[in-house]
Amino acid sequence: MAQFTIPGLTDKQGVRLTELLQKQLSTYNDLHLTLKHVHWNVVGPNFIGVHEMLDPQVKTVREYADEVAERIAALGGSPEGTPGAIVRDRTWDDYSIGRDCVQSHLAALDLVYTGVIEDLRKSIEETEELDPVTQDLLIGHAGQLEQYQWFVRAHLESAGGSLTHEGASSEKDAASSARDQS
């Protein structure tokens, strides 16, 4: 436990912000590894476009992990970027799709982004009363992640606006549903 936090915050606020940000750090570390996994395992038509679309997403999410880790340190905490921290902080299942077609991976990835963004929005809401600087950091992240999800969904959307995997509740279901429709 740190002996200090950011001026203007109580120790209790600093601890709570560190807890929220540690979960976010683990989320970002997991997400950039998942994105890279998809990058390596996507096949089929449109492979190269999706393969290349994912690299900037990986880079951005790695940068977000660094920003969050540095904010934890500024708050007086000790950021944990280990595989064990990811597993400990995880409230989601490991990404479950191996080598598969573009549509399958993107449908599964859409659900991943949904979970990440929903959790991020909860943290944004909680930081509203705790610290506007941390909240601003997370809001900036949310906007870009929402755009990346839109990029993913654009590959899965019909002209009528429905998604190939609409109603799927798991990555495997989403991947199967998208595969069946391609």
N, C-alpha and C positions, 0 to 999 in steps of 0.2 A: 504494500500500500504506500502510495506516495505521501510525502510530507507537505505537498503544496498542490495547488490547482491554479487555474487562470484567475487573475484579479477580478473581483466582482462576483465570483461564484462561490457558493459555500462548498465545503468539502463533500457534503452529501450530494450536491448537484454534480460536482466533478466525478464522483464515483458512479453515479447513475449514467452520466453521459459516456463515461468510459465503458460501462457495461453495454450500452446500446451500440457504441461504435465498435466494440470488439466483435459483437455478432455481425455487424456490417462488414468488418474486415474479413471474417471467415466466409461470409456470403460472397464477397468479391473474389476472394482467393478460389473458392469453389467454382464460381461462375467463369472465371477466366480459364481455369483448367477444363471445364465442361465445353466452353467454346472452342478451345484448341482440340479437344477430343472430337468434336463434330467436324472441325476443319480437316482432321486427318482421316475421318471415317465416312465422309459423304461421297457418294458415287452416283453415276448416271447422268442423264441429260441435265444441263445447267450446272454441272459440277463446278466448273471453273469460276463461274460468277459467284456462286455461294462460297466456295473455297476462299476466294479473294475478298468477298464481303465480310467474312468473319475476322480477318486479320486486324482491321482497325478497331473492331469491337473488343478483341482480346487486348490490344494495346491500351485502349481507353479504360477498360475495367482494371487492368494492372495499375494504371495511374491512379484510379480511384482508391484502390487498396493502399497505395502509398500515401495519398492524401489523408485517408482515414487513420492510418497508422501514425502519421505525424501529428494529427490532431489528438490522438490518444496520448502521445508523449507530451504534447503541450499542456494537456490537462493534468499531467503528473502521473499518468499510468504507464504501463509497460505493454506495448502491443505484442500480441502473440500471433505470428504468422506461420506456425508449424502445421504439418498435416494433422497432428493430434488436436490442435485447437479447432481446425475445421470440423473434425469428427465430433468433438465435444460440443461445439456450438450449433451443430446441425439440427434443424427441426424438419428436414426434408430428406427424402430418399436419394441415394446416389443415382446419377444419370444412368439410365437403363438400356440405352440403344447402342449397339456396336456398329459394325459396317452396315450401312443401309442407304437407301436412295435419298435424294434431295428432299422430296416431299415428306418422307417419314421423319428425317432429322429436324426439319424446320417445324413440323407440327409439334414434336416433342419439345423443341427449343422454345416455342411459343409458350408452352405451359411453364417452362423454367422461368422465362422472363416474367410471366404473370405472377408467379410466387415471389420472385425477387422484388418486383415493383410494389406488390401489395405490402410486403414486410417493410420496405423502404418508406412507403407512405405512412405506415403506423409509427415509425421512428420519427418522421417529419412532424407528425401530429404531436407526439410526446415532447419533442424538443421545443415546441412553440413556447411553452412556459419555462423551460429550463435555460435555453441559450440560443439566441437568434443567430449567432455566428455558426454554430454547428448545424442549426436548421438550414441556413443558407447553403452551406456546403452540400448537405443532403438533397436539397431542392435542385441544385444544379446537376447533381448526379441523376436524379429522377428524370429530368427533362431529356437528357441524352439517352438514357436506357429506354425510355418510352419511344423515342425515335428509332432506336435499334429494333425494338419489338415490331414497330410498324414496318421496317424493312423486311423482317422475317415474315410478317403476316401478308405483305404484298405478294409473296410467292404462293400463298395459300388461299387467297381470297378469290371468289367468283365475281363475275361482273355485277351480280346482284348484291354483293356485299357479305355473303356468308363464307365462313371458313370451312375448309375441307374436313376439319376435325371437330367441328362444333359439337359441344356436349361431352367431349372426351374428358375423363377425370384423371387419367394417368398418362404418363409419357408413352407407355406401350400401347394404350388404346388410341392415343392421338396419332402415333406413328402408323399403326395398323389401318386406321380409318383413312388417313391421307394416302397411304400406299394403295388401298383399294380403289380410291378415286382417281389415281393418276394413270 
